[in-house]
């Protein structure tokens, strides 16, 4: 990745940082969707230079960077266009070359909270051809066989399940396919050397790196 631009979020009294991330990243996602290939991959990666994982809290910070191999790719993405309606809340730099000396490389990837009850309810609704509200509020009965061959029912409701969230920071977005909100959990791994690859329409990857500086 040889070129980048940096977006700084400017929260205000009417829009806090968490809400602003939702609006900004939704626009970035929309722009990346426009650039995806037939495999739903894009040539632009995202990083969060103020990303922090702590014992009590985790944050993305107030900045993100978009990286590409060439200046033309970032120019084609046209970040100012996608962020135009949020111009009072963001500052977007011009496209710049990545510094010759960097602190290292990182992989920013999407993570899934497997015990998130909303996610489990959506999967249950899909498997049983139900709408989300029915799956979310209805009683689910599971049956399991004991060693003695007897069967015991286990009943629960997804809406009553505790939401066991993972430690990584997240952005709340709206699905382009069904309009429902969901959490995009973002994990980070430091890597010793750069690795080439493609990114998802969220600018994330399980293998490709972006420089850190």
Secondary structure, DSSP 8 states (H G I E B T S, - for coil): --EEEEEEE--BTTB-HHHHHHHHHHHHHHHHHTT--TTS-BS-EEE-TT-EE-SS-EE--SEEEEEESSHHHHHHH-HHHHTGGGTTTEEE---EE--SS-SEEEEEEEE--TT-HHHHHHHHHHHTT--HHHHHHSEEEEEEE-TTS-EEEEEEEGGGS-----SS-EEEEE-TTT--EEEEEEEEEEESS-----B-TTS--SS--EEE-
